[in-house]
Amino acid sequence: MTGTPLGAPSATTPLRVGLVGYGLAGSVFHAPLIAATEGLALDTVVTSNPERQAQARAEHPGARIATSPDELFERSAELDLIVVASPNRTHVPLATTALEAGLPVVVDKPVAGTAAEARELAALADERGLLLSVFQNRRWDNDFLTLRRLLAEGELGDVWRFESRFERWRPQPKGGWRESGDPAEIGGLLYDLGSHVVDQALTLFGPVTGVYAESDVRRPGAEADDDTFIALTHANGVRSHLHVSATAAQLGPRFRVLGSKAGYVKYGLDPQEAALREGERPGEDWGREPESGWGRIGSGESPATGGGAPVPTLPGDYPAYYAAVTRALRDGGANPVTALEAAAALDVLEAARRSARDGVVVKL
């Protein structure tokens, strides 16, 4: 559903955005992408941290600073969209407050700790006739867009197995809520990077009938899972093998996709996050990678020794997410990522957690 609160600006003036949170998600992803989107204006940034307040003022001098969500919601009539980029435990209560205030909402992934909570939020948004969208930016990664094109054109034939890795080498825990062992924080890699790889698998290959997972806490001093494997059986017969890890001393391919005609192998991460971290902003040539980063397609060859044909990687396009949100609010366009899609991914993540705990395959 779409919706815009009463008193919203006309079609010729930008939609006013309130951004809750200015940590990694807020400062690196949401604020720059909002600021770069035609039709959106970053009106207010909410953070109680004095250093982050100073950072927000320097990076977005036109934005107001609020020290708490309550301060933001007191001015709800002056806003047209709320973006929730605060710690995971706050996603559901903040999104609920925004919807009850009559404001459309974008929530960073994971939208909630459980699929049931996600569906409750979706029902509230539907009842109020408001947009509720989930920020799954990895649907606009360069490698994912390229793979979708290969599948649409039948280049791989019938896909038999999809391997996806989101691996890092971080032998020392960084601390913070993302690595907390407190279940209320909804931390750990299963819900962090796992939200991305599961969403991508469901987007590509559809519903899942069975989930098996192995989840470990490897690093000394770590509290939450930092090395997890998830195996999915899709209803259409495709098997997805998904790896998320902070303990990978040697990184595997980002994608290895095996089909009846050919396979596609791609190494390396999409460059957009690194560019945003370095202060670059979307513009001409955004999201492109050099030819040296291209994946390869073939049958029987080893990409490690140069086998197979290079596949030009499509440019990554994170700006497309907020452009779609703007169209949804302005013109009734499609929600780029619905809460019900996010709930389906949470069904899988919850099943993976049960599977890893009990050592069983969980049927969905």
MARLOLO-788670 format. One record per residue (C-alpha): x, y, z. Coordinates in steps of 0.1 Angstrom, whole numbers, padded with zeros to 4 digits, always signed. Each point is the difference from the previous one (the first is absolute). Example, Ala and Ser with C-alpha at 12.3 -4.5 7.8 and 13.67 -1.06 7.14 Angstrom:
% MARLOLO-788670
+0123-0045+0078/+0014+0034-0007/
This chain:
% MARLOLO-788670
+0000+0000+0000/+0011+0036-0005/-0009+0031+0018/+0011+0035+0008/-0010+0019+0031/-0023+0030+0000/+0018+0032-0007/+0027-0016-0022/+0017+0023-0025/-0012+0002-0036/+0014-0022-0028/+0025+0028-0008/+0016+0001+0035/+0020-0028+0016/-0013-0025+0025/+0014+0008+0034/+0018-0029+0016/+0007-0006+0037/+0030-0024+0005/+0002-0018+0034/+0036-0011+0006/+0033+0012-0012/+0023-0030+0005/+0012-0022-0028/-0033-0004-0017/-0012+0036+0004/+0032+0018-0009/+0015-0023-0027/-0031-0012-0018/-0033+0018+0007/+0010+0036+0004/+0022+0002-0031/-0026-0019-0021/-0029+0021+0012/+0020+0032-0007/+0008-0013-0035/-0036-0008-0009/-0020+0024-0020/-0033+0007+0018/+0013-0006+0035/+0015+0024+0025/+0018-0011+0032/-0019+0022+0025/+0011-0014+0034/+0026-0024+0013/-0006-0016+0034/+0030-0009+0021/+0008+0006+0037/+0038-0004-0006/+0017+0034+0000/+0027-0012-0024/-0025-0014-0025/-0020+0032+0004/+0030+0020-0011/+0007-0025-0028/-0036+0004-0013/+0002+0038+0001/+0032-0001-0020/-0012-0025-0025/-0036+0013-0004/+0000+0036+0011/-0036+0005-0011/-0014-0026+0023/-0013+0006+0035/+0013-0021+0029/-0023-0016+0026/+0013-0018+0031/-0028-0025+0003/-0027-0017-0021/-0026+0017+0023/+0013+0034-0011/-0003-0011-0036/-0036-0013+0004/-0011+0032+0017/+0005+0015-0035/-0016-0028-0019/-0022+0024-0020/+0031+0016-0015/+0013-0033-0014/-0010-0023-0029/+0022-0031+0007/+0017-0016+0029/+0032-0021-0005/+0009-0023+0029/+0037-0007-0001/+0005-0005+0038/+0010-0033+0018/-0020-0030-0009/-0019-0002+0033/-0016+0034-0007/-0013-0008-0035/-0034-0013+0010/-0009+0027+0026/+0012+0029-0021/-0017-0013-0032/-0032-0005+0020/+0001+0035+0014/+0006+0015-0034/-0029-0019-0016/-0023+0009+0028/+0010+0037-0005/-0011-0004-0037/+0035-0001-0015/+0014-0023-0026/+0030-0019+0011/+0032-0015-0013/+0017-0025+0024/+0035-0013-0003/+0003-0038+0000/-0009-0020+0019/-0034+0017+0003/-0007-0020+0032/+0013-0029+0021/-0027-0024-0011/-0022-0005-0030/-0031+0004+0022/+0011+0035+0009/+0007+0009-0036/-0035-0012-0010/-0016+0020+0028/+0018+0031-0013/-0011-0008-0036/-0036-0003+0013/+0002+0034+0018/+0014+0017-0031/-0027-0016-0022/-0027+0011+0025/+0013+0036+0000/+0006+0000-0038/+0037+0009+0004/+0032-0011-0016/+0021-0024+0021/+0032-0009-0019/+0031-0019+0011/+0035+0011-0010/+0015-0030-0018/+0027+0018-0019/+0018-0032-0011/-0027-0006-0026/+0017+0029-0018/+0035-0014+0002/+0019-0002-0033/+0005-0038+0001/-0036-0007+0010/-0014+0022-0028/+0024-0018-0024/-0011-0034+0012/-0037+0009-0004/+0007+0010-0036/+0018-0033-0007/-0029-0019+0014/-0026+0020-0019/+0018-0007-0032/+0004-0037+0007/+0038+0001-0002/+0004-0026+0028/-0029-0023-0010/-0018-0015+0029/+0017+0010+0032/+0008-0029+0023/+0021+0017+0027/+0005+0036+0012/+0030+0006+0022/+0003+0034+0017/+0027+0012+0024/+0001+0032+0020/+0033-0006+0018/+0024+0023+0019/+0033-0005+0019/-0005+0017+0034/+0018-0022+0025/-0006+0025+0028/-0036+0008+0010/-0009+0037-0003/-0026-0001+0028/-0032+0020-0001/-0036-0011-0003/+0006-0019-0033/+0022-0024+0018/-0019-0002+0032/-0012-0034+0013/-0031+0016+0015/-0030-0014-0021/-0018+0033+0004/+0027+0017-0021/-0007-0022-0030/+0037-0001-0007/+0023-0026-0016/+0008-0007-0036/-0031-0021-0007/-0022+0030+0003/+0025+0025-0013/+0017-0013-0032/-0024-0030+0000/-0029+0025-0006/+0017+0009-0033/+0009-0035-0013/-0033-0015+0009/-0019+0029-0016/+0020-0003-0032/-0006-0038-0002/-0038+0004+0005/-0001+0029-0026/+0018-0022-0025/-0015-0034+0006/-0032+0004+0020/-0015-0017+0030/+0019-0025+0022/-0012-0034+0012/+0029-0011+0022/+0028+0018+0020/+0032-0015+0015/+0026+0022+0018/+0032-0002+0018/+0009+0029+0023/+0031+0006+0021/+0016+0025+0023/+0036-0003-0010/+0020+0030+0012/+0012+0003+0036/-0022+0025+0018/-0028-0001-0026/-0035-0003+0013/-0021-0005-0032/+0003-0022-0030/+0029+0010-0022/+0002-0030-0024/-0032-0013-0014/-0011-0022-0029/-0036-0003-0013/-0012-0026-0025/-0034+0007-0016/-0022-0023-0021/-0022+0021-0022/-0034-0012-0011/+0012+0001-0037/+0028-0025+0009/+0029+0025+0001/+0023-0004+0029/+0016+0031+0015/+0032-0003+0021/+0006+0033+0019/+0030+0009+0020/+0005+0030+0024/+0031+0003+0020/+0023+0024+0018/+0027-0027+0003/+0009-0008-0037/+0038+0003-0003/-0004-0007-0037/-0031+0014-0018/-0020-0022-0023/-0019+0011-0031/-0028+0024+0007/-0022-0020-0023/+0004-0035-0016/-0032-0009-0019/-0002-0034-0017/-0025-0008-0027/-0008-0025-0027/+0017+0020-0027/+0027+0020+0018/+0013+0014+0032/+0007+0035+0012/+0028+0009+0025/+0005+0035+0014/+0025+0011+0025/+0001+0032+0020/-0026+0023+0016/-0020+0027-0017/+0020+0033+0002/-0029+0022+0012/+0004-0004+0037/+0037+0007-0002/-0006+0030-0021/-0026+0014+0025/+0023-0006+0029/+0027+0020-0018/-0024+0029-0004/-0008-0005-0037/-0035+0008-0011/-0022-0014-0028/+0007+0016-0034/+0013-0009-0034/+0017-0035-0001/-0014-0008+0034/+0001-0037+0009/+0023-0010-0028/+0029-0024+0005/+0031-0006-0021/+0003-0029-0025/+0023-0017+0025/-0029-0005+0023/-0024-0016-0026/-0013-0035+0006/+0003-0029-0024/-0024-0023-0017/+0007-0034-0015/-0003-0038+0003/+0029-0023+0010/+0025+0028+0004/+0016+0014+0031/-0004+0037+0005/+0030-0001+0023/+0022-0006-0030/-0018+0023-0023/-0025-0025-0014/-0034+0011-0012/-0011+0032-0016/+0001+0033+0019/-0034+0015+0007/-0002+0038+0002/-0014+0009+0034/-0030+0023-0001/+0004+0032+0021/-0012-0003+0036/-0029+0023+0007/-0009+0007+0037/-0015+0033-0010/-0028-0020-0018/-0015-0009+0034/-0008+0035+0012/-0010+0010-0036/-0026-0028+0002/-0011+0011+0035/-0006+0035-0014/-0020-0013-0029/-0021-0021+0024/-0008+0030+0022/-0006+0024-0029/-0016-0021-0027/-0011-0032+0017/+0029-0020-0015/+0010-0034+0013/+0016-0004+0034/+0036-0011-0008/+0002-0023+0030/-0032-0009+0019/-0002-0010+0037/-0016-0033-0010/+0030-0008-0021/+0022+0008+0030/-0023-0022+0021/+0006-0029-0024/+0038+0005+0005/-0005+0001+0038/-0019-0033-0003/+0032-0015-0014/+0023+0017+0025/-0021-0013+0029/+0000-0035-0015/+0038+0003-0004/+0004+0009+0036/-0021-0030+0011/+0019-0023-0024/+0034+0010+0013/-0011-0003+0036/-0017-0034-0004/+0021-0015-0029/-0030-0007-0021/-0015+0010-0034/-0030+0023+0006/-0029-0003-0024/-0019+0031-0010/
